[in-house]
Amino acid sequence: MAAGPTREGAAMPNTRTKVRTVTELFDAFPDEEACEQYLVLLKHPDGYRCPRCGNARYGRV
């Protein structure tokens, strides 16, 4: 699968490439952290900003 945008130096799968098999899915996301980073990048492509106050800092729950 082709590499796409990166965050923190990790290659992310291209958002235009569809995963067609389970093998491709596991190749694209070898662990839970890689999947989480990809989903965060999709949701916040320019980085996280609080919709209420605009702050870029956040905590994990």
DALINQUI-V263009 format. One record per residue. N is the residue number from 1. OMEGA is omega in degrees with one decimal (none if undefined). Layout:
BEGIN
n = [N | N]
omega = [OMEGA | OMEGA]
END
This chain:
BEGIN
n = [1 | 2 | 3 | 4 | 5 | 6 | 7 | 8 | 9 | 10 | 11 | 12 | 13 | 14 | 15 | 16 | 17 | 18 | 19 | 20 | 21 | 22 | 23 | 24 | 25 | 26 | 27 | 28 | 29 | 30 | 31 | 32 | 33 | 34 | 35 | 36 | 37 | 38 | 39 | 40 | 41 | 42 | 43 | 44 | 45 | 46 | 47 | 48 | 49 | 50 | 51 | 52 | 53 | 54 | 55 | 56 | 57 | 58 | 59 | 60 | 61]
omega = [-177.0 | 176.9 | -179.3 | -178.1 | 178.9 | 172.7 | -179.4 | 174.2 | -179.1 | 177.5 | -179.9 | 176.5 | 178.3 | -177.5 | 179.6 | -179.8 | 179.3 | 175.0 | -174.3 | -178.9 | 177.3 | 178.6 | 177.5 | 177.8 | -179.8 | 175.3 | -178.8 | -176.7 | -176.3 | 178.4 | -177.4 | -179.6 | 179.1 | 178.4 | 179.8 | 179.5 | 179.1 | 180.0 | 177.3 | 178.4 | 177.4 | -177.1 | -176.4 | -175.6 | 179.0 | -177.1 | -177.5 | 171.0 | 176.8 | -179.5 | -178.1 | -174.4 | 178.8 | -179.9 | 179.6 | -179.5 | 178.9 | 176.8 | 179.2 | 179.7 | none]
END
